[in-house]
Amino acid sequence: MNKTDLVNTVAAESGLSKSDAAKAVDAVIGGISGALADGESVSLVGFGSFVVSERAARTARNPRTGETINVGPSKGVRFKAGKALKAAVN
């Protein structure tokens, strides 16, 4: 499912027009992205949790040249599925 499919599903399930459903999906994605950018976690009960994780600086090797390079610290996003989502998938 891509974003267009999600918008169509939201429109069909909620009775909203497709443009209103697109605004709602964009607002949800923007809200989650904004909270994660601020370093907060986002928990959606029954669905799952989004958490910002920090990766430490490390050294890596370029596979093409074999040269060792330094990779700086970075942040990533992790998702942990909730109990209801796990049950629905299984």
DAVEN-V671606 format. One record per backbone hydrogen bond with DSSP energy under -0.5 kcal/mol. NH is the residue of the N-H (numbers start at 1). CO is the residue of the C=O. If there is no record, write none. Layout:
NH;CO
NH;CO
This chain:
6;2
7;3
8;4
9;5
10;6
11;7
12;8
13;9
14;10
15;11
21;17
22;18
23;19
24;20
25;21
26;22
27;23
28;24
29;25
30;26
31;27
32;28
33;29
34;30
35;31
36;32
37;33
38;34
39;36
40;35
42;50
44;42
44;48
45;43
47;44
48;44
49;80
50;42
51;78
53;76
55;74
58;71
60;69
62;67
63;61
66;62
69;60
71;58
72;70
74;55
76;53
78;51
80;49
81;79
82;47
85;46
86;82
87;83
88;84
89;85
90;86
